[in-house]
Amino acid sequence: MTPELEYLYGLELFGIKLGLDNITALLVGAGDPHRAFPSVHVAGTNGKGSVLAMLDAVMQAAGYRTGRFTSPHLVHVAERFLVNSTPIPDADLDENIRAFREIAQGLGQTPTFFELNTAVAFRWFAEERVDLGLIETGMGGRFDSTNVIQPLAAAITNVALDHTAYLGDTREKIAFEKAGIAKAGAPL
């Protein structure tokens, strides 16, 4: 395992932090890469990855270069970051982790595992000049680190009881959190 991946996996010790301050600071430090490409944002309890995989196939068939960010991964973290269905190369992953580690150290903050993954996805998609970013929330929506984007469109799959310690103990409370990805001017 590279030192960069050791650092990334070490961030799991910091658990889950809901909110957009950390991710915003990281992305500002990197020149706001999430603003370099249009995106579609998907939240929900189940089916997010399937919706994005289908949309990815449609967009690639139409000739678009896509960047898809999903979680979790099955075997290797590189599976979370796909450009035209191809995982990020190890050297690019390491370079992006190094860049955000330096930014975080300069800010005096420690990102979470998911915040760093989100930042890496946005930076790599900008570097790869994707035509469209297909972005899956990690948990919830309103305070999910992916919710810094201004998507062209958003979708919410089914809503059931999940992550109740963070999102609420009823479907209504959870739906409210997931609906936080809705943005003015973007179809939902």
C-alpha positions in Angstrom: 0.0 0.0 0.0 1.4 3.4 -0.9 1.9 6.1 1.7 -0.9 8.1 0.1 -3.4 5.2 0.5 -2.3 4.7 4.0 -3.1 8.3 4.7 -6.5 8.0 3.0 -7.5 4.9 4.9 -6.2 6.5 8.1 -8.8 9.2 7.7 -11.5 6.5 8.5 -10.5 7.0 12.1 -12.1 10.5 12.0 -15.5 9.0 11.3 -18.4 10.9 9.8 -18.7 14.7 9.9 -21.8 16.2 8.2 -21.3 19.7 6.8 -19.8 21.5 3.9 -17.1 23.6 5.6 -14.2 21.1 5.2 -15.0 20.1 1.6 -15.5 23.8 0.6 -12.1 24.8 2.1 -10.3 21.8 0.4 -11.9 22.7 -3.0 -11.2 26.4 -2.7 -7.5 25.4 -2.0 -7.5 23.4 -5.2 -9.1 26.1 -7.4 -12.7 24.9 -7.2 -12.4 21.9 -9.5 -16.1 21.0 -9.0 -17.0 24.0 -11.0 -15.1 22.9 -14.1 -17.7 20.5 -15.4 -21.5 20.1 -15.4 -22.9 17.4 -13.2 -25.9 15.3 -12.2 -26.4 14.6 -8.5 -28.2 11.5 -7.2 -29.3 10.8 -3.6 -31.4 8.1 -2.0 -31.3 5.0 0.1 -30.8 2.3 -2.6 -30.3 2.4 -6.3 -28.1 5.5 -6.6 -25.2 3.6 -8.2 -27.5 1.8 -10.6 -29.1 5.0 -11.7 -25.7 6.6 -12.3 -24.4 3.4 -14.1 -27.4 3.6 -16.5 -27.0 7.3 -17.1 -23.2 6.8 -17.6 -23.9 4.1 -20.3 -26.4 6.4 -22.0 -24.1 9.4 -22.0 -21.1 7.4 -23.2 -23.1 5.9 -26.0 -24.0 9.4 -27.0 -20.3 10.3 -27.2 -19.9 12.2 -23.9 -16.8 11.8 -21.7 -18.2 11.0 -18.2 -16.8 11.1 -14.7 -18.6 8.9 -12.2 -18.2 9.1 -8.4 -19.8 6.4 -6.4 -19.3 4.6 -3.1 -18.6 2.3 -1.5 -16.0 0.4 -3.4 -15.8 -3.4 -3.5 -12.1 -4.2 -3.9 -10.0 -1.0 -4.4 -10.8 2.6 -3.7 -10.0 3.5 -7.3 -13.4 2.0 -8.2 -15.0 5.1 -6.8 -13.5 7.3 -9.5 -14.3 6.4 -13.1 -13.8 8.3 -16.3 -15.6 6.6 -19.2 -16.0 3.5 -16.9 -12.2 3.3 -16.3 -10.9 3.6 -12.7 -8.4 6.3 -11.8 -4.9 5.1 -12.4 -2.9 4.5 -9.2 -0.4 7.3 -9.9 -3.2 9.8 -10.5 -5.0 8.7 -7.3 -1.8 9.0 -5.3 -1.0 12.5 -6.8 -4.5 13.7 -6.0 -4.3 12.4 -2.4 -0.9 14.1 -1.9 -2.3 17.4 -3.3 -5.3 17.4 -0.9 -3.2 16.3 2.1 -1.0 19.3 1.5 -4.0 21.6 1.2 -5.5 20.1 4.4 -2.3 20.6 6.3 -2.1 24.2 5.1 -5.6 24.7 6.4 -4.9 23.0 9.7 -7.8 20.6 9.3 -8.2 16.9 8.9 -10.7 15.8 6.3 -12.8 12.7 6.6 -12.3 9.7 4.4 -15.3 10.6 2.3 -14.5 14.3 2.1 -11.1 13.5 0.7 -12.6 11.0 -1.8 -15.1 13.6 -2.9 -12.3 16.2 -3.4 -10.2 13.7 -5.4 -13.1 12.9 -7.6 -13.8 16.5 -8.4 -10.2 17.4 -9.1 -9.5 14.3 -11.2 -12.7 14.9 -13.3 -11.6 18.5 -13.9 -8.1 17.3 -14.9 -9.6 14.7 -17.2 -11.9 17.4 -18.7 -15.1 15.3 -18.4 -18.2 16.5 -20.2 -20.4 15.4 -17.4 -19.8 14.4 -13.7 -22.2 11.8 -12.4 -22.1 12.3 -8.6 -23.6 10.0 -5.9 -24.1 11.2 -2.4 -22.4 9.3 0.3 -25.0 9.7 3.0 -28.0 11.9 3.0 -27.7 14.9 0.8 -28.1 18.3 2.6 -24.8 18.1 4.5 -23.1 15.5 2.3 -19.7 16.6 1.0 -20.9 16.1 -2.6 -23.5 18.8 -2.1 -21.2 21.6 -3.1 -22.0 21.2 -6.7 -24.6 23.1 -8.7 -26.0 20.2 -10.8 -27.8 20.4 -14.2 -30.3 18.0 -12.7 -30.7 15.9 -9.6 -32.5 12.7 -8.7 -33.6 11.0 -5.5 -34.1 7.2 -5.5 -36.2 5.4 -2.9 -36.1 6.6 0.7 -36.1 4.2 3.6 -34.7 4.1 7.1 -30.9 4.4 6.8 -28.2 6.1 8.8 -30.8 7.1 11.3 -28.2 8.2 13.8 -27.3 11.0 11.4 -30.3 11.6 9.2 -33.3 11.1 11.5 -35.5 8.3 12.7 -38.4 8.6 10.3 -38.7 8.4 6.5 -39.9 12.0 6.5 -36.7 13.3 8.3 -34.5 11.2 6.0 -36.3 12.4 2.9 -35.8 16.0 4.0 -32.0 15.4 4.3 -31.8 13.7 0.9 -34.0 16.4 -0.7 -31.2 18.8 0.3 -29.6 18.2 -3.1 -32.4 20.0 -4.8 -31.2 23.3 -6.3 -33.0 26.2 -7.8 -33.0 26.0 -11.6 -32.1 22.3 -11.7 -34.8 19.8 -12.5 -35.3 17.2 -9.7 
